[in-house]
Amino acid sequence: MADDATVQSRYDAFFAADFMPLIRHAQTQGAEERIAYANEFTAHQLGQIDKKLARLIELMERSATLVPAP
């Protein structure tokens, strides 16, 4: 059984790369598998966007409180 760090590093590498359909033995997967894979990749990317937007909003709110009103 693989340890959690190894599994996590594989997932990190998997999601860090651009989306690429899985091809095994020179044959693509069935439609259900491709859809599931695309959905998982999309969900991960949306999570990353959400994190970045949350950080951006936090910085904007912080800078708004630092700027004195005219």
N, C-alpha and C positions, 0 to 999 in steps of 0.2 A: 504494500500500500504506500502510495506516494505521500510525502509529508505536505502540510498545508502551504509552506513557503514555496515548494516546487510547483504545486498546482496554481498558486496565486501568480507566480512569475510567468507561467505559461499563459494564463488568462491575460495578464498585463501585456505581454508580447502580442498575443492574438488581437486584442482590441486596439493596440497602438498602431497597428498596420491599417492600410486602407482596406476597404471591403473588397473581398475577392471570393467568388463562389468556390465552395469546396469541390475539388475534383480528386477522386480516388481511382487509381488504376485506369486512368484515361477515360473515365466515365463520370458524368455528372450525377448528382443525387436526384431523387424524385422530387416532385413539386412540394410536397409537404415538408420534407427535410430542408429544402432551399428556403421556403417561407419561414420556417422556424429559425433557421440560422440568420436570415436577414432581419427578422424581428428582434432577435437577441442583440445583434450588432447595433441596430437602430436604437433600442432601449438604452444600451450602454452610451452611445454617442449623445443622446438626449440628456442623460444623467450628467455627462461631462459639461454640456452646454449650460445646464441648470446650475452647476457648481460655479462656473465662470460668471454667469449673470448674477448670481447671489453675491459673489465677491465684488462685482462691479457696482451693484446697488449699495452694498455696504460702504464702499469707498466714496460713492457720490453722496450718500447721506452724511458721512463723516465730514466731507469737505464742505457741505452745505451748512453744517453747524459751526464750522471754523470761520466762515466768511461773515464779517459783520454787515448788518443791514445798513444801507445808505441813509 
